Each structure stands twice: as C-alpha cells, then as structure tokens.
Amino acid sequence: MDFELTEEQRMMRDMVYKWALKELAPIQEKVDEEDWFPPDFFKKCAEIGILGITIDEKYGGLGSDVLTQTLVVEQMSRFAPGLAMTYAAHSNLCVHNIHRNANEYLKEKYLPPMVRGEKIGALALTEPNAGSDAMSIRTRAVKKGDKYILNGTKIFITNGPVADVFLVYAKTQPELGAKGISAFIVEKDFPGFSVSRKIRKCGMRGSPTGELVFDNCEVPAENLVGQENMGVHVMTSGLDVERIVLAGGSVGMAEQALEYAVNYAVEREQFGQPIANFQMIQQKLADMYARTEAARLLVYRAADLAQKSPRGGKGTELTKMAAAAVLFASETATWVCNQAVQIHGGYGYCLEFPVQNLWRDAKLYEIGAGTNEIRRIIVARELTREAFARKAQR
C-alpha cells in the first residue's frame, strides 16, 4: 500500500499551509471575536487557485482529486477553521456538486465565475424540522410554465448570508417522499428569495450561517439540476465526498492543537522543570498524536477511495468509509483539542491563547453535515447489509 502523497499533493498542502499561516492566522482573532467574514477571502482563495480543485480545466478548475481538496481544508483549518468550512461549503458542497450533476449549460454558466471567486456558493438542504432526517424536507417546488415556484425555509446554511448561488433541494412531488425531491440552482437576486437572519454560533465564527426564505421564489425551469424528482441522487452522490472533505478540517484542528500543546508543554515550567517532563503530560501528548495520525490515515484512505469510486452512492464501501472517517476524525478533534486546553491549564481557557478557538470550533463537525449518531447508523447499516442478504438466502 502506498501511503505517500504525490508531489503535486505535497506542493498544494505546503503552499496552502504557508498561505494560511501568512494570510489567515494574523486575522483569526478578529474573525473569531467579531464573527467577521473577510470580504476579500474568496478573491484571495481564487488567486492561489484553490476554488476549483476538483473542477475540469475547461471551467477554470485544476481537474485534481478529492484528496487534494481534503488537504486544502485540513491546512486551512489549522489556523482558521471557520473560514475553512466556508471555503469547503463553496468549493465542495456547491461547486463540486454542480460540476458532478448539472448539465453543460448550467456548468458553463455558473462554474467559471465561482472558480474565479466572483460568486460565492452554498448548499441549502437543512430545514427547521428536517435535520438528520433530510428526506422530510418541506420546501415545495411547483412548476408553472417556464418556472418553478419555491416556498419554504432553510436553516443553518453555511455561507447563507453572503452567497450568490445556492444549490437548493425542494419537493416537486411530496407524495413520493424521497423519490419526489428535486435540486435547483437559485441565485440570490431571484424574486421571492431572502436571507431572514444570520445565526450566531459559539464556534466556527467568521463562517456566515443563515436562515433562507423562499416566498414564491421564481426559479427558471432550466435551473433544474439533473432530472425532476431525482434530487435524492444528487444529494446522496455528493454526501460521501462532503463527509471526507469536512473530515479533513477535523484532522487539521487536531494537528494544530497538538502542535500548540507540545510547544506549550516544553516552555511552561512548574516545580522547577518543563511540564513536558511529567508523565501525565507525556501520556496526553502521546495519545493525542496517535489519535490524530489514525484519523489522518482513515480520512486520506477514504479520499483515495472516493477518487477510485467517483459516483459513490448509497450502499457502497465508500459510504461506509466516508461515514467512519468523519465520525472518527470529528471525535478525535474534539478530544485532542480538549486535551490541549487541559495542558494549557488556565491559559488555555483564556481568549488570548488560540487553542480555545480550536476547542470551540471542533465540536461542530460532530453535529454538522449529519450528526455522529447518524454516521454510526450508516456504518452499522453497511456492515450488516451483506450479512442480512446472506441470511435471507438461507
């Protein structure tokens, strides 16, 4: 088995690390304290060529792979997790899904300006009464002539307050349940669309999160992504990659928290010596390292599998691996960041030290993009699927 990154992947990883250290780390305190979204963030991302990593070159992208995309989120998350999540919501949840599922007309219209950072993207799925149970969405789309009329509300939408383009899921035939969902591209200026509020969060600050309202929102029929009532395919085919890419953020936060903890343990002296000499601190550091590296390898393995199984979909080895990767990585990040705060002692609980920022941010990935409870159900379902099939044949 080859666990080495390619030269191109190493170059991208190192470039984004240096860029994030120079451009994002100095502003992260302002981003976190003020819940401030830098207005030039996507322009800067475009300048270094990371907005279309998995997008074909004909649309301005790099035509690269899922692991490279994951590495970018990982390195960015070390210094600015909220901005990294905003980046992922644009480049993966929205742009990547449009690239995978839309027709040529829509791809030519929307992808180039989004890859250039001229338009910001978002995915609009979650609703006030439809979180983990995504199939129970109530947003309705009715076709009238050459338009669809959308009515409903979406909540917890990353990039919602700042996005220009939304990939929106709505029910075109509610009586069909999951088989009656369709996907649409909605622009912020379409009549009947509005952002009702920006949601305040305890972590991942600087990543704008909003509630969207569709009040007889008029969407051109040509903005249907894929076929009518086939939106669940668009939804599920992108979930595996989404989970893997976001899991990269958890790896990055754990990695940086470990670095902060090691450096602090070496510098901080108590009882006449660095606390790094104390066995209980050494145990924490060793366990933090082991879990972080285990999470990294699982996430990278899942990203490699996603590239080899590009369509993914429900009921595959990729589905199991992706859910396991984000499950383990997210819980690892929360645990590692918690240990890092403990090693810092009282200083770790003070806003002047960045480790507390990672601690607050890490928790979201256990909740967002599907809770860890749901991820465990997915893994268990895939593990038992074949066994149940064999049992039925006996």
C-alpha positions as CSV (number, residue, x, y, z in Angstrom):
1,M,0.0,0.0,0.0
2,D,1.3,3.4,-0.9
3,F,0.7,6.0,1.8
4,E,2.8,8.7,0.2
5,L,1.3,11.9,-1.3
6,T,2.1,12.7,-4.8
7,E,4.5,15.6,-5.5
8,E,1.6,17.7,-6.6
9,Q,-0.4,17.0,-3.5
10,R,2.6,17.8,-1.2
11,M,3.1,21.1,-3.1
12,M,-0.5,22.0,-2.7
13,R,-0.5,21.1,1.0
14,D,2.6,23.1,1.7
15,M,1.5,26.1,-0.3
16,V,-1.8,26.3,1.5
17,Y,-0.2,25.9,4.9
18,K,2.2,28.8,4.2
19,W,-0.6,30.9,2.8
20,A,-2.9,30.2,5.7
21,L,-0.1,31.0,8.2
22,K,0.6,34.3,6.4
23,E,-2.9,35.4,5.4
24,L,-5.4,33.8,7.8
25,A,-3.6,33.3,11.1
26,P,-3.0,37.1,11.7
27,I,-6.7,37.9,11.3
28,Q,-8.2,34.9,13.1
29,E,-8.5,36.7,16.4
30,K,-10.6,39.4,14.7
31,V,-12.6,36.8,12.8
32,D,-13.5,34.9,16.0
33,E,-14.1,37.9,18.3
34,E,-16.2,39.8,15.9
35,D,-17.7,36.9,13.9
36,W,-16.2,38.8,11.0
37,F,-16.1,37.4,7.4
38,P,-13.2,38.9,5.4
39,P,-14.9,40.3,2.2
40,D,-11.8,39.5,0.1
41,F,-11.5,35.9,1.4
42,F,-12.7,34.2,-1.8
43,K,-10.7,36.6,-4.0
44,K,-7.6,35.5,-2.2
45,C,-8.6,31.9,-2.5
46,A,-9.0,32.3,-6.2
47,E,-5.6,34.0,-6.5
48,I,-3.9,30.9,-5.3
49,G,-6.1,28.6,-7.4
50,I,-8.0,26.6,-4.8
51,L,-11.6,27.3,-5.6
52,G,-11.9,24.7,-8.4
53,I,-9.6,21.9,-7.3
54,T,-11.9,19.0,-8.5
55,I,-13.4,21.0,-11.4
56,D,-12.4,20.4,-15.0
57,E,-9.9,22.8,-16.5
58,K,-12.4,23.8,-19.2
59,Y,-14.3,25.6,-16.4
60,G,-11.2,27.1,-14.9
61,G,-10.5,24.4,-12.4
62,L,-7.5,22.2,-11.7
63,G,-9.0,18.9,-12.5
64,S,-7.4,17.4,-9.4
65,D,-8.7,14.9,-6.9
66,V,-10.7,14.6,-3.6
67,L,-7.6,14.0,-1.5
68,T,-6.1,17.3,-2.7
69,Q,-9.3,19.1,-1.8
70,T,-9.2,17.5,1.6
71,L,-5.6,18.6,2.1
72,V,-6.5,22.2,1.4
73,V,-9.3,22.1,4.0
74,E,-7.0,20.4,6.5
75,Q,-4.3,23.0,6.3
76,M,-6.6,26.0,6.3
77,S,-8.4,24.6,9.3
78,R,-5.2,24.7,11.3
79,F,-5.4,28.5,11.6
80,A,-9.0,29.5,10.6
81,P,-11.4,26.6,10.9
82,G,-14.5,28.8,10.3
83,L,-13.1,30.2,7.0
84,A,-12.0,26.7,6.0
85,M,-15.6,25.5,6.5
86,T,-16.9,28.4,4.4
87,Y,-14.4,27.5,1.7
88,A,-15.5,23.9,1.8
89,A,-19.2,24.8,1.6
90,H,-18.4,26.8,-1.6
91,S,-15.9,24.6,-3.3
92,N,-17.2,21.2,-2.4
93,L,-20.8,21.3,-1.2
94,C,-21.9,23.7,-4.0
95,V,-19.4,23.9,-6.8
96,H,-18.3,20.2,-6.8
97,N,-22.0,19.1,-6.7
98,I,-22.9,21.3,-9.6
99,H,-19.9,20.0,-11.6
100,R,-21.0,16.4,-10.9
101,N,-24.7,16.7,-11.6
102,A,-25.6,19.7,-13.7
103,N,-25.9,19.8,-17.5
104,E,-23.4,21.6,-19.7
105,Y,-25.4,24.8,-19.9
106,L,-25.6,25.2,-16.1
107,K,-21.9,24.3,-15.7
108,E,-20.8,26.8,-18.3
109,K,-22.9,29.5,-16.7
110,Y,-22.1,29.0,-13.0
111,L,-18.8,27.3,-12.6
112,P,-16.3,29.8,-14.1
113,P,-17.3,32.8,-12.0
114,M,-17.4,30.6,-8.9
115,V,-14.0,29.2,-9.6
116,R,-12.7,32.8,-10.1
117,G,-14.2,33.8,-6.7
118,E,-16.6,36.2,-8.3
119,K,-19.6,34.4,-7.0
120,I,-19.9,32.6,-3.6
121,G,-21.8,29.3,-3.4
122,A,-23.8,27.5,-0.7
123,L,-25.8,24.3,-0.3
124,A,-29.3,24.6,1.0
125,L,-30.8,21.4,2.4
126,T,-31.4,21.6,6.2
127,E,-34.7,22.9,7.4
128,P,-36.1,23.8,10.8
129,N,-37.9,20.4,11.0
130,A,-35.5,18.4,8.8
131,G,-32.0,18.0,10.0
132,S,-30.7,14.4,10.2
133,D,-34.0,13.3,8.5
134,A,-33.1,15.2,5.3
135,M,-35.7,13.3,3.3
136,S,-38.5,15.0,5.3
137,I,-37.8,18.5,3.9
138,R,-41.0,20.5,3.3
139,T,-39.7,23.2,0.9
140,R,-42.1,22.9,-2.1
141,A,-41.4,23.5,-5.8
142,V,-44.3,23.7,-8.3
143,K,-43.7,24.1,-12.0
144,K,-45.7,26.9,-13.6
145,G,-44.8,27.4,-17.3
146,D,-41.1,28.0,-17.7
147,K,-40.5,28.5,-14.0
148,Y,-40.6,26.6,-10.7
149,I,-42.2,28.4,-7.7
150,L,-40.4,27.6,-4.5
151,N,-41.8,28.0,-1.0
152,G,-40.2,27.1,2.3
153,T,-37.4,27.8,4.7
154,K,-33.8,26.5,5.1
155,I,-31.7,26.9,8.2
156,F,-28.1,26.5,9.4
157,I,-26.9,27.3,5.8
158,T,-23.2,27.9,5.7
159,N,-22.5,31.0,3.5
160,G,-26.2,31.7,3.5
161,P,-25.8,35.5,4.3
162,V,-23.1,36.1,1.7
163,A,-23.7,33.6,-1.1
164,D,-24.7,34.5,-4.6
165,V,-25.6,30.9,-5.8
166,F,-27.4,28.2,-3.9
167,L,-27.9,24.5,-4.7
168,V,-31.4,24.1,-3.2
169,Y,-33.4,20.9,-2.6
170,A,-37.2,21.0,-2.7
171,K,-40.1,18.5,-3.1
172,T,-41.7,18.5,-6.5
173,Q,-43.9,15.5,-5.7
174,P,-44.3,15.3,-1.9
175,E,-46.4,12.2,-2.1
176,L,-43.4,10.3,-3.4
177,G,-41.3,11.1,-0.3
178,A,-37.6,10.8,-1.1
179,K,-38.4,10.0,-4.7
180,G,-40.1,13.3,-5.1
181,I,-37.2,15.6,-4.4
182,S,-35.5,17.8,-7.0
183,A,-32.4,20.1,-7.0
184,F,-32.3,23.6,-8.3
185,I,-29.7,26.4,-8.7
186,V,-31.1,29.6,-7.1
187,E,-29.5,33.0,-7.4
188,K,-29.8,35.5,-4.5
189,D,-31.5,38.0,-6.8
190,F,-34.3,35.7,-7.9
191,P,-37.7,37.2,-6.9
192,G,-39.0,35.8,-3.7
193,F,-35.6,34.8,-2.2
194,S,-34.3,36.4,1.0
195,V,-32.0,35.8,3.9
196,S,-34.1,36.2,7.0
197,R,-31.3,36.3,9.6
198,K,-27.7,35.5,10.4
199,I,-27.3,32.8,13.0
200,R,-24.9,33.4,15.9
201,K,-22.7,30.4,16.9
202,C,-20.3,29.7,19.8
203,G,-17.7,28.3,17.4
204,M,-16.8,28.4,13.7
205,R,-17.2,32.2,13.9
206,G,-16.4,34.1,10.7
207,S,-18.2,31.5,8.7
208,P,-21.6,33.1,7.9
209,T,-24.5,30.9,8.8
210,G,-28.1,31.9,7.9
211,E,-31.7,31.2,7.5
212,L,-33.1,31.4,4.0
213,V,-36.7,32.1,3.0
214,F,-38.3,31.1,-0.3
215,D,-41.6,33.1,-0.7
216,N,-43.0,32.3,-4.1
217,C,-39.4,32.3,-5.3
218,E,-39.2,32.2,-9.1
219,V,-36.6,29.8,-10.5
220,P,-36.2,29.3,-14.2
221,A,-37.0,25.7,-15.2
222,E,-33.6,25.5,-16.9
223,N,-32.0,25.7,-13.4
224,L,-33.2,22.2,-12.5
225,V,-30.2,20.1,-11.7
226,G,-30.5,16.7,-13.2
227,Q,-34.0,15.3,-13.7
228,E,-37.1,16.2,-11.8
229,N,-37.7,14.0,-8.8
230,M,-34.2,12.7,-9.0
231,G,-32.7,15.2,-6.5
232,V,-32.1,12.5,-3.9
233,H,-29.5,11.1,-6.3
234,V,-27.8,14.5,-6.5
235,M,-28.0,14.7,-2.7
236,T,-26.6,11.2,-1.8
237,S,-24.0,11.1,-4.6
238,G,-22.3,14.1,-3.0
239,L,-22.6,13.2,0.6
240,D,-19.7,10.8,0.7
241,V,-17.2,13.3,-0.7
242,E,-18.7,16.0,1.5
243,R,-18.1,13.9,4.6
244,I,-14.5,13.2,3.6
245,V,-13.6,16.8,2.8
246,L,-15.0,18.2,6.0
247,A,-13.2,15.4,7.9
248,G,-10.0,17.0,6.7
249,G,-11.0,20.0,8.7
250,S,-11.1,17.9,11.9
251,V,-7.7,16.5,11.1
252,G,-6.3,20.0,10.7
253,M,-7.7,21.2,14.0
254,A,-6.3,18.2,15.9
255,E,-2.9,18.6,14.3
256,Q,-2.7,22.2,15.2
257,A,-4.0,21.7,18.8
258,L,-1.3,19.0,19.2
259,E,1.4,21.4,18.0
260,Y,0.2,24.1,20.4
261,A,0.2,21.6,23.3
262,V,3.7,20.3,22.6
263,N,5.2,23.8,22.3
264,Y,3.4,24.9,25.5
265,A,4.5,21.8,27.4
266,V,8.1,22.4,26.6
267,E,8.0,26.1,27.5
268,R,5.8,26.0,30.6
269,E,7.7,25.3,33.8
270,Q,6.3,24.1,37.1
271,F,8.1,22.6,40.1
272,G,11.4,23.6,38.5
273,Q,11.1,21.9,35.2
274,P,9.1,21.9,31.9
275,I,5.7,20.2,32.3
276,A,6.7,18.1,29.2
277,N,8.8,16.1,31.6
278,F,5.7,15.0,33.6
279,Q,4.5,11.5,32.7
280,M,0.8,12.5,32.8
281,I,1.5,15.3,30.2
282,Q,3.6,12.8,28.1
283,Q,0.7,10.4,28.1
284,K,-1.7,13.1,26.9
285,L,0.7,14.1,24.1
286,A,1.3,10.5,23.0
287,D,-2.4,9.7,22.9
288,M,-3.1,13.0,21.1
289,Y,-0.5,12.1,18.4
290,A,-1.7,8.6,18.0
291,R,-5.3,9.5,17.5
292,T,-4.5,12.4,15.2
293,E,-2.4,10.2,12.9
294,A,-5.0,7.4,12.9
295,A,-7.7,10.0,11.9
296,R,-5.4,11.3,9.2
297,L,-4.8,7.9,7.6
298,L,-8.5,7.0,7.7
299,V,-9.5,10.3,6.1
300,Y,-6.8,10.0,3.4
301,R,-7.8,6.4,2.7
302,A,-11.4,7.4,2.3
303,A,-10.4,10.3,0.0
304,D,-8.4,7.9,-2.2
305,L,-11.4,5.5,-2.3
306,A,-13.7,8.4,-3.3
307,Q,-11.4,9.1,-6.3
308,K,-11.5,5.5,-7.4
309,S,-15.3,5.3,-6.9
310,P,-16.3,8.7,-8.3
311,R,-20.1,8.1,-8.3
312,G,-20.2,6.6,-4.8
313,G,-23.9,6.5,-3.8
314,K,-25.9,4.6,-1.3
315,G,-24.9,1.2,-0.2
316,T,-21.2,1.2,-1.1
317,E,-17.8,0.6,0.6
318,L,-17.2,4.3,0.1
319,T,-20.4,5.2,2.0
320,K,-19.2,3.2,5.0
321,M,-15.6,4.5,4.8
322,A,-16.7,8.1,4.4
323,A,-19.0,8.0,7.4
324,A,-16.4,6.2,9.5
325,A,-13.8,8.8,8.5
326,V,-15.8,11.9,9.5
327,L,-17.1,10.1,12.7
328,F,-13.6,9.2,13.9
329,A,-11.9,12.4,12.8
330,S,-14.5,14.7,14.4
331,E,-14.5,12.9,17.7
332,T,-10.7,12.9,17.6
333,A,-10.5,16.6,17.0
334,T,-12.9,17.3,19.9
335,W,-10.9,15.1,22.2
336,V,-7.5,16.3,21.1
337,C,-8.5,20.0,21.4
338,N,-9.9,19.3,24.9
339,Q,-6.7,17.7,26.0
340,A,-4.7,20.7,24.5
341,V,-6.8,23.1,26.6
342,Q,-6.2,21.0,29.7
343,I,-2.4,21.0,29.1
344,H,-2.5,24.8,28.8
345,G,-4.4,25.0,32.2
346,G,-5.9,28.3,33.0
347,Y,-4.2,29.9,30.0
348,G,-6.0,27.5,27.7
349,Y,-9.3,28.9,28.9
350,C,-8.3,32.5,28.1
351,L,-9.2,34.1,24.8
352,E,-5.6,35.2,24.3
353,F,-4.5,31.7,23.5
354,P,-5.7,30.3,20.2
355,V,-6.1,26.7,21.5
356,Q,-9.5,27.6,22.9
357,N,-10.6,28.7,19.5
358,L,-9.9,25.2,18.1
359,W,-11.7,23.7,21.1
360,R,-14.9,25.6,20.3
361,D,-14.7,25.1,16.6
362,A,-14.0,21.3,16.6
363,K,-17.4,20.4,18.2
364,L,-19.4,21.5,15.1
365,Y,-18.1,18.7,12.9
366,E,-19.7,16.1,15.3
367,I,-23.1,17.8,14.6
368,G,-23.0,19.5,11.1
369,A,-23.3,17.6,7.8
370,G,-25.0,14.8,9.7
371,T,-24.6,14.0,13.4
372,N,-22.2,11.3,14.6
373,E,-25.3,9.3,15.7
374,I,-26.4,9.2,12.1
375,R,-22.9,8.4,10.9
376,R,-22.8,5.4,13.3
377,I,-26.1,4.2,11.9
378,I,-24.7,4.4,8.4
379,V,-21.6,2.4,9.3
380,A,-23.6,-0.3,11.1
381,R,-26.1,-0.5,8.2
382,E,-23.3,-1.1,5.7
383,L,-21.6,-3.6,7.9
384,T,-24.7,-5.7,8.3
385,R,-26.2,-5.3,4.8
386,E,-24.4,-8.3,3.3
387,A,-25.0,-10.4,6.4
388,F,-28.7,-9.8,6.2
389,A,-28.6,-10.6,2.5
390,R,-26.9,-13.9,3.2
391,K,-29.3,-14.7,6.0
392,A,-32.3,-14.1,3.7
393,Q,-30.9,-16.6,1.1
394,R,-30.6,-19.4,3.7
